[in-house]
């Protein structure tokens, strides 16, 4: 479970970095990177986090 949480955290941070960097430019490609790549990383991080909570069959994080 801890590995899934780490991966989801990395995906969330990566998505936020992509979205923050895409705000520095004013082109159509920056909007596409914001919406597609940043949004995809962000959404997959959230979904992986929720999946790791639901699929967990242990009572604690250290198991």
mmCIF file of the N, C-alpha and C atoms, coordinates in Angstrom:
data_MODEL
# 
_entry.id   MODEL 
# 
loop_
_atom_site.group_PDB 
_atom_site.id 
_atom_site.type_symbol 
_atom_site.label_atom_id 
_atom_site.label_alt_id 
_atom_site.label_comp_id 
_atom_site.label_asym_id 
_atom_site.label_entity_id 
_atom_site.label_seq_id 
_atom_site.pdbx_PDB_ins_code 
_atom_site.Cartn_x 
_atom_site.Cartn_y 
_atom_site.Cartn_z 
_atom_site.occupancy 
_atom_site.B_iso_or_equiv 
_atom_site.pdbx_formal_charge 
_atom_site.auth_seq_id 
_atom_site.auth_comp_id 
_atom_site.auth_asym_id 
_atom_site.auth_atom_id 
_atom_site.pdbx_PDB_model_num 
ATOM 1   N N  . UNK A 1 1  ? 0.819   -1.188 0.000   1.00 0.00 ? 1  UNK A N  1 
ATOM 2   C CA . UNK A 1 1  ? 0.000   0.000  0.000   1.00 0.00 ? 1  UNK A CA 1 
ATOM 3   C C  . UNK A 1 1  ? 0.870   1.261  0.000   1.00 0.00 ? 1  UNK A C  1 
ATOM 4   N N  . UNK A 1 2  ? 1.976   1.226  0.731   1.00 0.00 ? 2  UNK A N  1 
ATOM 5   C CA . UNK A 1 2  ? 2.836   2.398  0.776   1.00 0.00 ? 2  UNK A CA 1 
ATOM 6   C C  . UNK A 1 2  ? 3.432   2.719  -0.585  1.00 0.00 ? 2  UNK A C  1 
ATOM 7   N N  . UNK A 1 3  ? 3.735   1.687  -1.350  1.00 0.00 ? 3  UNK A N  1 
ATOM 8   C CA . UNK A 1 3  ? 4.303   1.922  -2.685  1.00 0.00 ? 3  UNK A CA 1 
ATOM 9   C C  . UNK A 1 3  ? 3.287   2.610  -3.586  1.00 0.00 ? 3  UNK A C  1 
ATOM 10  N N  . UNK A 1 4  ? 2.029   2.194  -3.515  1.00 0.00 ? 4  UNK A N  1 
ATOM 11  C CA . UNK A 1 4  ? 0.987   2.832  -4.321  1.00 0.00 ? 4  UNK A CA 1 
ATOM 12  C C  . UNK A 1 4  ? 0.794   4.285  -3.902  1.00 0.00 ? 4  UNK A C  1 
ATOM 13  N N  . UNK A 1 5  ? 0.884   4.544  -2.601  1.00 0.00 ? 5  UNK A N  1 
ATOM 14  C CA . UNK A 1 5  ? 0.732   5.918  -2.135  1.00 0.00 ? 5  UNK A CA 1 
ATOM 15  C C  . UNK A 1 5  ? 1.895   6.788  -2.588  1.00 0.00 ? 5  UNK A C  1 
ATOM 16  N N  . UNK A 1 6  ? 3.089   6.233  -2.586  1.00 0.00 ? 6  UNK A N  1 
ATOM 17  C CA . UNK A 1 6  ? 4.249   6.992  -3.063  1.00 0.00 ? 6  UNK A CA 1 
ATOM 18  C C  . UNK A 1 6  ? 4.129   7.306  -4.548  1.00 0.00 ? 6  UNK A C  1 
ATOM 19  N N  . UNK A 1 7  ? 3.711   6.311  -5.321  1.00 0.00 ? 7  UNK A N  1 
ATOM 20  C CA . UNK A 1 7  ? 3.572   6.520  -6.770  1.00 0.00 ? 7  UNK A CA 1 
ATOM 21  C C  . UNK A 1 7  ? 2.477   7.547  -7.050  1.00 0.00 ? 7  UNK A C  1 
ATOM 22  N N  . UNK A 1 8  ? 1.376   7.481  -6.323  1.00 0.00 ? 8  UNK A N  1 
ATOM 23  C CA . UNK A 1 8  ? 0.311   8.454  -6.544  1.00 0.00 ? 8  UNK A CA 1 
ATOM 24  C C  . UNK A 1 8  ? 0.765   9.852  -6.150  1.00 0.00 ? 8  UNK A C  1 
ATOM 25  N N  . UNK A 1 9  ? 1.549   9.975  -5.093  1.00 0.00 ? 9  UNK A N  1 
ATOM 26  C CA . UNK A 1 9  ? 2.090   11.275 -4.713  1.00 0.00 ? 9  UNK A CA 1 
ATOM 27  C C  . UNK A 1 9  ? 3.040   11.824 -5.760  1.00 0.00 ? 9  UNK A C  1 
ATOM 28  N N  . UNK A 1 10 ? 3.875   10.957 -6.320  1.00 0.00 ? 10 UNK A N  1 
ATOM 29  C CA . UNK A 1 10 ? 4.795   11.385 -7.373  1.00 0.00 ? 10 UNK A CA 1 
ATOM 30  C C  . UNK A 1 10 ? 4.021   11.831 -8.611  1.00 0.00 ? 10 UNK A C  1 
ATOM 31  N N  . UNK A 1 11 ? 2.971   11.106 -8.964  1.00 0.00 ? 11 UNK A N  1 
ATOM 32  C CA . UNK A 1 11 ? 2.155   11.502 -10.115 1.00 0.00 ? 11 UNK A CA 1 
ATOM 33  C C  . UNK A 1 11 ? 1.475   12.848 -9.882  1.00 0.00 ? 11 UNK A C  1 
ATOM 34  N N  . UNK A 1 12 ? 0.990   13.063 -8.670  1.00 0.00 ? 12 UNK A N  1 
ATOM 35  C CA . UNK A 1 12 ? 0.349   14.344 -8.359  1.00 0.00 ? 12 UNK A CA 1 
ATOM 36  C C  . UNK A 1 12 ? 1.351   15.497 -8.439  1.00 0.00 ? 12 UNK A C  1 
ATOM 37  N N  . UNK A 1 13 ? 2.531   15.295 -7.884  1.00 0.00 ? 13 UNK A N  1 
ATOM 38  C CA . UNK A 1 13 ? 3.548   16.343 -7.935  1.00 0.00 ? 13 UNK A CA 1 
ATOM 39  C C  . UNK A 1 13 ? 3.984   16.594 -9.373  1.00 0.00 ? 13 UNK A C  1 
ATOM 40  N N  . UNK A 1 14 ? 4.178   15.523 -10.140 1.00 0.00 ? 14 UNK A N  1 
ATOM 41  C CA . UNK A 1 14 ? 4.578   15.664 -11.539 1.00 0.00 ? 14 UNK A CA 1 
ATOM 42  C C  . UNK A 1 14 ? 3.516   16.411 -12.338 1.00 0.00 ? 14 UNK A C  1 
ATOM 43  N N  . UNK A 1 15 ? 2.243   16.088 -12.095 1.00 0.00 ? 15 UNK A N  1 
ATOM 44  C CA . UNK A 1 15 ? 1.154   16.782 -12.777 1.00 0.00 ? 15 UNK A CA 1 
ATOM 45  C C  . UNK A 1 15 ? 1.100   18.255 -12.424 1.00 0.00 ? 15 UNK A C  1 
ATOM 46  N N  . UNK A 1 16 ? 1.330   18.578 -11.150 1.00 0.00 ? 16 UNK A N  1 
ATOM 47  C CA . UNK A 1 16 ? 1.333   19.978 -10.739 1.00 0.00 ? 16 UNK A CA 1 
ATOM 48  C C  . UNK A 1 16 ? 2.518   20.741 -11.324 1.00 0.00 ? 16 UNK A C  1 
ATOM 49  N N  . UNK A 1 17 ? 3.665   20.084 -11.432 1.00 0.00 ? 17 UNK A N  1 
ATOM 50  C CA . UNK A 1 17 ? 4.831   20.733 -12.033 1.00 0.00 ? 17 UNK A CA 1 
ATOM 51  C C  . UNK A 1 17 ? 4.576   21.011 -13.517 1.00 0.00 ? 17 UNK A C  1 
ATOM 52  N N  . UNK A 1 18 ? 4.001   20.054 -14.215 1.00 0.00 ? 18 UNK A N  1 
ATOM 53  C CA . UNK A 1 18 ? 3.680   20.256 -15.632 1.00 0.00 ? 18 UNK A CA 1 
ATOM 54  C C  . UNK A 1 18 ? 2.695   21.410 -15.788 1.00 0.00 ? 18 UNK A C  1 
ATOM 55  N N  . UNK A 1 19 ? 1.675   21.451 -14.936 1.00 0.00 ? 19 UNK A N  1 
ATOM 56  C CA . UNK A 1 19 ? 0.686   22.522 -15.034 1.00 0.00 ? 19 UNK A CA 1 
ATOM 57  C C  . UNK A 1 19 ? 1.294   23.874 -14.678 1.00 0.00 ? 19 UNK A C  1 
ATOM 58  N N  . UNK A 1 20 ? 2.181   23.905 -13.705 1.00 0.00 ? 20 UNK A N  1 
ATOM 59  C CA . UNK A 1 20 ? 2.817   25.176 -13.338 1.00 0.00 ? 20 UNK A CA 1 
ATOM 60  C C  . UNK A 1 20 ? 3.745   25.661 -14.448 1.00 0.00 ? 20 UNK A C  1 
ATOM 61  N N  . UNK A 1 21 ? 4.497   24.758 -15.057 1.00 0.00 ? 21 UNK A N  1 
ATOM 62  C CA . UNK A 1 21 ? 5.396   25.160 -16.137 1.00 0.00 ? 21 UNK A CA 1 
ATOM 63  C C  . UNK A 1 21 ? 4.642   25.595 -17.385 1.00 0.00 ? 21 UNK A C  1 
ATOM 64  N N  . UNK A 1 22 ? 3.487   24.994 -17.625 1.00 0.00 ? 22 UNK A N  1 
ATOM 65  C CA . UNK A 1 22 ? 2.731   25.367 -18.821 1.00 0.00 ? 22 UNK A CA 1 
ATOM 66  C C  . UNK A 1 22 ? 2.083   26.740 -18.676 1.00 0.00 ? 22 UNK A C  1 
ATOM 67  N N  . UNK A 1 23 ? 1.988   27.256 -17.461 1.00 0.00 ? 23 UNK A N  1 
ATOM 68  C CA . UNK A 1 23 ? 1.422   28.593 -17.270 1.00 0.00 ? 23 UNK A CA 1 
ATOM 69  C C  . UNK A 1 23 ? 2.407   29.698 -17.635 1.00 0.00 ? 23 UNK A C  1 
ATOM 70  N N  . UNK A 1 24 ? 3.660   29.339 -17.873 1.00 0.00 ? 24 UNK A N  1 
ATOM 71  C CA . UNK A 1 24 ? 4.666   30.335 -18.210 1.00 0.00 ? 24 UNK A CA 1 
ATOM 72  C C  . UNK A 1 24 ? 4.604   30.766 -19.671 1.00 0.00 ? 24 UNK A C  1 
ATOM 73  N N  . UNK A 1 25 ? 3.966   29.981 -20.530 1.00 0.00 ? 25 UNK A N  1 
ATOM 74  C CA . UNK A 1 25 ? 3.898   30.290 -21.955 1.00 0.00 ? 25 UNK A CA 1 
ATOM 75  C C  . UNK A 1 25 ? 2.465   30.602 -22.363 1.00 0.00 ? 25 UNK A C  1 
ATOM 76  N N  . UNK A 1 26 ? 2.334   31.302 -23.487 1.00 0.00 ? 26 UNK A N  1 
ATOM 77  C CA . UNK A 1 26 ? 1.029   31.687 -24.009 1.00 0.00 ? 26 UNK A CA 1 
ATOM 78  C C  . UNK A 1 26 ? 0.794   31.099 -25.391 1.00 0.00 ? 26 UNK A C  1 
ATOM 79  N N  . UNK A 1 27 ? 0.926   29.807 -25.520 1.00 0.00 ? 27 UNK A N  1 
ATOM 80  C CA . UNK A 1 27 ? 0.710   29.175 -26.822 1.00 0.00 ? 27 UNK A CA 1 
ATOM 81  C C  . UNK A 1 27 ? -0.334  28.081 -26.673 1.00 0.00 ? 27 UNK A C  1 
ATOM 82  N N  . UNK A 1 28 ? -0.763  27.569 -27.809 1.00 0.00 ? 28 UNK A N  1 
ATOM 83  C CA . UNK A 1 28 ? -1.737  26.485 -27.791 1.00 0.00 ? 28 UNK A CA 1 
ATOM 84  C C  . UNK A 1 28 ? -1.118  25.199 -27.254 1.00 0.00 ? 28 UNK A C  1 
ATOM 85  N N  . UNK A 1 29 ? 0.173   25.006 -27.511 1.00 0.00 ? 29 UNK A N  1 
ATOM 86  C CA . UNK A 1 29 ? 0.843   23.805 -27.016 1.00 0.00 ? 29 UNK A CA 1 
ATOM 87  C C  . UNK A 1 29 ? 0.936   23.804 -25.498 1.00 0.00 ? 29 UNK A C  1 
ATOM 88  N N  . UNK A 1 30 ? 1.080   24.982 -24.905 1.00 0.00 ? 30 UNK A N  1 
ATOM 89  C CA . UNK A 1 30 ? 1.131   25.027 -23.444 1.00 0.00 ? 30 UNK A CA 1 
ATOM 90  C C  . UNK A 1 30 ? -0.230  24.682 -22.843 1.00 0.00 ? 30 UNK A C  1 
ATOM 91  N N  . UNK A 1 31 ? -1.301  25.120 -23.495 1.00 0.00 ? 31 UNK A N  1 
ATOM 92  C CA . UNK A 1 31 ? -2.622  24.740 -23.006 1.00 0.00 ? 31 UNK A CA 1 
ATOM 93  C C  . UNK A 1 31 ? -2.849  23.239 -23.155 1.00 0.00 ? 31 UNK A C  1 
ATOM 94  N N  . UNK A 1 32 ? -2.391  22.670 -24.264 1.00 0.00 ? 32 UNK A N  1 
ATOM 95  C CA . UNK A 1 32 ? -2.552  21.229 -24.451 1.00 0.00 ? 32 UNK A CA 1 
ATOM 96  C C  . UNK A 1 32 ? -1.749  20.451 -23.420 1.00 0.00 ? 32 UNK A C  1 
ATOM 97  N N  . UNK A 1 33 ? -0.550  20.913 -23.105 1.00 0.00 ? 33 UNK A N  1 
ATOM 98  C CA . UNK A 1 33 ? 0.226   20.225 -22.074 1.00 0.00 ? 33 UNK A CA 1 
ATOM 99  C C  . UNK A 1 33 ? -0.438  20.388 -20.722 1.00 0.00 ? 33 UNK A C  1 
ATOM 100 N N  . UNK A 1 34 ? -1.018  21.564 -20.462 1.00 0.00 ? 34 UNK A N  1 
ATOM 101 C CA . UNK A 1 34 ? -1.735  21.788 -19.215 1.00 0.00 ? 34 UNK A CA 1 
ATOM 102 C C  . UNK A 1 34 ? -2.919  20.844 -19.099 1.00 0.00 ? 34 UNK A C  1 
ATOM 103 N N  . UNK A 1 35 ? -3.727  20.790 -20.146 1.00 0.00 ? 35 UNK A N  1 
ATOM 104 C CA . UNK A 1 35 ? -4.962  20.018 -20.091 1.00 0.00 ? 35 UNK A CA 1 
ATOM 105 C C  . UNK A 1 35 ? -4.730  18.519 -20.219 1.00 0.00 ? 35 UNK A C  1 
ATOM 106 N N  . UNK A 1 36 ? -3.854  18.113 -21.134 1.00 0.00 ? 36 UNK A N  1 
ATOM 107 C CA . UNK A 1 36 ? -3.689  16.691 -21.415 1.00 0.00 ? 36 UNK A CA 1 
ATOM 108 C C  . UNK A 1 36 ? -2.687  16.046 -20.476 1.00 0.00 ? 36 UNK A C  1 
ATOM 109 N N  . UNK A 1 37 ? -1.450  16.498 -20.513 1.00 0.00 ? 37 UNK A N  1 
ATOM 110 C CA . UNK A 1 37 ? -0.407  15.816 -19.747 1.00 0.00 ? 37 UNK A CA 1 
ATOM 111 C C  . UNK A 1 37 ? -0.527  16.092 -18.247 1.00 0.00 ? 37 UNK A C  1 
ATOM 112 N N  . UNK A 1 38 ? -0.708  17.351 -17.894 1.00 0.00 ? 38 UNK A N  1 
ATOM 113 C CA . UNK A 1 38 ? -0.864  17.681 -16.479 1.00 0.00 ? 38 UNK A CA 1 
ATOM 114 C C  . UNK A 1 38 ? -2.137  17.103 -15.893 1.00 0.00 ? 38 UNK A C  1 
ATOM 115 N N  . UNK A 1 39 ? -3.213  17.221 -16.632 1.00 0.00 ? 39 UNK A N  1 
ATOM 116 C CA . UNK A 1 39 ? -4.488  16.672 -16.157 1.00 0.00 ? 39 UNK A CA 1 
ATOM 117 C C  . UNK A 1 39 ? -4.472  15.159 -16.066 1.00 0.00 ? 39 UNK A C  1 
ATOM 118 N N  . UNK A 1 40 ? -3.808  14.510 -17.020 1.00 0.00 ? 40 UNK A N  1 
ATOM 119 C CA . UNK A 1 40 ? -3.715  13.055 -17.000 1.00 0.00 ? 40 UNK A CA 1 
ATOM 120 C C  . UNK A 1 40 ? -2.893  12.566 -15.810 1.00 0.00 ? 40 UNK A C  1 
ATOM 121 N N  . UNK A 1 41 ? -1.761  13.206 -15.553 1.00 0.00 ? 41 UNK A N  1 
ATOM 122 C CA . UNK A 1 41 ? -0.945  12.831 -14.391 1.00 0.00 ? 41 UNK A CA 1 
ATOM 123 C C  . UNK A 1 41 ? -1.702  13.094 -13.098 1.00 0.00 ? 41 UNK A C  1 
ATOM 124 N N  . UNK A 1 42 ? -2.357  14.234 -13.033 1.00 0.00 ? 42 UNK A N  1 
ATOM 125 C CA . UNK A 1 42 ? -3.098  14.591 -11.829 1.00 0.00 ? 42 UNK A CA 1 
ATOM 126 C C  . UNK A 1 42 ? -4.253  13.621 -11.586 1.00 0.00 ? 42 UNK A C  1 
ATOM 127 N N  . UNK A 1 43 ? -5.025  13.329 -12.623 1.00 0.00 ? 43 UNK A N  1 
ATOM 128 C CA . UNK A 1 43 ? -6.166  12.420 -12.482 1.00 0.00 ? 43 UNK A CA 1 
ATOM 129 C C  . UNK A 1 43 ? -5.724  11.000 -12.168 1.00 0.00 ? 43 UNK A C  1 
ATOM 130 N N  . UNK A 1 44 ? -4.647  10.540 -12.792 1.00 0.00 ? 44 UNK A N  1 
ATOM 131 C CA . UNK A 1 44 ? -4.175  9.180  -12.505 1.00 0.00 ? 44 UNK A CA 1 
ATOM 132 C C  . UNK A 1 44 ? -3.612  9.086  -11.093 1.00 0.00 ? 44 UNK A C  1 
ATOM 133 N N  . UNK A 1 45 ? -2.995  10.147 -10.588 1.00 0.00 ? 45 UNK A N  1 
ATOM 134 C CA . UNK A 1 45 ? -2.527  10.151 -9.207  1.00 0.00 ? 45 UNK A CA 1 
ATOM 135 C C  . UNK A 1 45 ? -3.678  10.075 -8.218  1.00 0.00 ? 45 UNK A C  1 
ATOM 136 N N  . UNK A 1 46 ? -4.740  10.818 -8.485  1.00 0.00 ? 46 UNK A N  1 
ATOM 137 C CA . UNK A 1 46 ? -5.913  10.778 -7.609  1.00 0.00 ? 46 UNK A CA 1 
ATOM 138 C C  . UNK A 1 46 ? -6.578  9.415  -7.666  1.00 0.00 ? 46 UNK A C  1 
ATOM 139 N N  . UNK A 1 47 ? -6.738  8.867  -8.872  1.00 0.00 ? 47 UNK A N  1 
ATOM 140 C CA . UNK A 1 47 ? -7.386  7.561  -8.999  1.00 0.00 ? 47 UNK A CA 1 
ATOM 141 C C  . UNK A 1 47 ? -6.557  6.445  -8.368  1.00 0.00 ? 47 UNK A C  1 
ATOM 142 N N  . UNK A 1 48 ? -5.251  6.498  -8.507  1.00 0.00 ? 48 UNK A N  1 
ATOM 143 C CA . UNK A 1 48 ? -4.394  5.499  -7.875  1.00 0.00 ? 48 UNK A CA 1 
ATOM 144 C C  . UNK A 1 48 ? -4.454  5.610  -6.357  1.00 0.00 ? 48 UNK A C  1 
ATOM 145 N N  . UNK A 1 49 ? -4.515  6.832  -5.843  1.00 0.00 ? 49 UNK A N  1 
ATOM 146 C CA . UNK A 1 49 ? -4.652  7.030  -4.400  1.00 0.00 ? 49 UNK A CA 1 
ATOM 147 C C  . UNK A 1 49 ? -5.962  6.432  -3.895  1.00 0.00 ? 49 UNK A C  1 
ATOM 148 N N  . UNK A 1 50 ? -7.048  6.724  -4.583  1.00 0.00 ? 50 UNK A N  1 
ATOM 149 C CA . UNK A 1 50 ? -8.347  6.188  -4.163  1.00 0.00 ? 50 UNK A CA 1 
ATOM 150 C C  . UNK A 1 50 ? -8.396  4.671  -4.290  1.00 0.00 ? 50 UNK A C  1 
ATOM 151 N N  . UNK A 1 51 ? -7.789  4.141  -5.347  1.00 0.00 ? 51 UNK A N  1 
ATOM 152 C CA . UNK A 1 51 ? -7.750  2.696  -5.522  1.00 0.00 ? 51 UNK A CA 1 
ATOM 153 C C  . UNK A 1 51 ? -6.936  2.026  -4.418  1.00 0.00 ? 51 UNK A C  1 
ATOM 154 N N  . UNK A 1 52 ? -5.838  2.656  -4.016  1.00 0.00 ? 52 UNK A N  1 
ATOM 155 C CA . UNK A 1 52 ? -5.026  2.064  -2.956  1.00 0.00 ? 52 UNK A CA 1 
ATOM 156 C C  . UNK A 1 52 ? -5.770  2.077  -1.625  1.00 0.00 ? 52 UNK A C  1 
ATOM 157 N N  . UNK A 1 53 ? -6.629  3.061  -1.408  1.00 0.00 ? 53 UNK A N  1 
ATOM 158 C CA . UNK A 1 53 ? -7.423  3.075  -0.177  1.00 0.00 ? 53 UNK A CA 1 
ATOM 159 C C  . UNK A 1 53 ? -8.503  2.001  -0.203  1.00 0.00 ? 53 UNK A C  1 
ATOM 160 N N  . UNK A 1 54 ? -9.145  1.822  -1.333  1.00 0.00 ? 54 UNK A N  1 
ATOM 161 C CA . UNK A 1 54 ? -10.249 0.874  -1.430  1.00 0.00 ? 54 UNK A CA 1 
ATOM 162 C C  . UNK A 1 54 ? -9.740  -0.563 -1.439  1.00 0.00 ? 54 UNK A C  1 
ATOM 163 N N  . UNK A 1 55 ? -8.646  -0.823 -2.127  1.00 0.00 ? 55 UNK A N  1 
ATOM 164 C CA . UNK A 1 55 ? -8.169  -2.193 -2.284  1.00 0.00 ? 55 UNK A CA 1 
ATOM 165 C C  . UNK A 1 55 ? -7.321  -2.669 -1.108  1.00 0.00 ? 55 UNK A C  1 
ATOM 166 N N  . UNK A 1 56 ? -7.086  -1.832 -0.134  1.00 0.00 ? 56 UNK A N  1 
ATOM 167 C CA . UNK A 1 56 ? -6.255  -2.211 0.990   1.00 0.00 ? 56 UNK A CA 1 
ATOM 168 C C  . UNK A 1 56 ? -6.999  -3.209 1.866   1.00 0.00 ? 56 UNK A C  1 
ATOM 169 N N  . UNK A 1 57 ? -6.336  -4.329 2.180   1.00 0.00 ? 57 UNK A N  1 
ATOM 170 C CA . UNK A 1 57 ? -6.935  -5.325 3.041   1.00 0.00 ? 57 UNK A CA 1 
ATOM 171 C C  . UNK A 1 57 ? -6.254  -5.385 4.408   1.00 0.00 ? 57 UNK A C  1 
ATOM 172 N N  . UNK A 1 58 ? -5.400  -4.416 4.691   1.00 0.00 ? 58 UNK A N  1 
ATOM 173 C CA . UNK A 1 58 ? -4.719  -4.362 5.976   1.00 0.00 ? 58 UNK A CA 1 
ATOM 174 C C  . UNK A 1 58 ? -5.337  -3.281 6.840   1.00 0.00 ? 58 UNK A C  1 
ATOM 175 N N  . UNK A 1 59 ? -5.002  -3.326 8.118   1.00 0.00 ? 59 UNK A N  1 
ATOM 176 C CA . UNK A 1 59 ? -5.548  -2.335 9.043   1.00 0.00 ? 59 UNK A CA 1 
ATOM 177 C C  . UNK A 1 59 ? -4.614  -1.173 9.267   1.00 0.00 ? 59 UNK A C  1 
ATOM 178 N N  . UNK A 1 60 ? -3.333  -1.308 8.927   1.00 0.00 ? 60 UNK A N  1 
ATOM 179 C CA . UNK A 1 60 ? -2.367  -0.241 9.141   1.00 0.00 ? 60 UNK A CA 1 
ATOM 180 C C  . UNK A 1 60 ? -1.502  -0.015 7.936   1.00 0.00 ? 60 UNK A C  1 
ATOM 181 N N  . UNK A 1 61 ? -0.751  1.064  7.947   1.00 0.00 ? 61 UNK A N  1 
ATOM 182 C CA . UNK A 1 61 ? 0.114   1.383  6.829   1.00 0.00 ? 61 UNK A CA 1 
ATOM 183 C C  . UNK A 1 61 ? 1.384   0.557  6.816   1.00 0.00 ? 61 UNK A C  1 
ATOM 184 N N  . UNK A 1 62 ? 1.823   0.069  7.941   1.00 0.00 ? 62 UNK A N  1 
ATOM 185 C CA . UNK A 1 62 ? 3.098   -0.621 8.032   1.00 0.00 ? 62 UNK A CA 1 
ATOM 186 C C  . UNK A 1 62 ? 3.027   -2.109 7.690   1.00 0.00 ? 62 UNK A C  1 
ATOM 187 N N  . UNK A 1 63 ? 1.889   -2.610 7.338   1.00 0.00 ? 63 UNK A N  1 
ATOM 188 C CA . UNK A 1 63 ? 1.744   -4.026 7.021   1.00 0.00 ? 63 UNK A CA 1 
ATOM 189 C C  . UNK A 1 63 ? 2.109   -4.328 5.589   1.00 0.00 ? 63 UNK A C  1 
# 
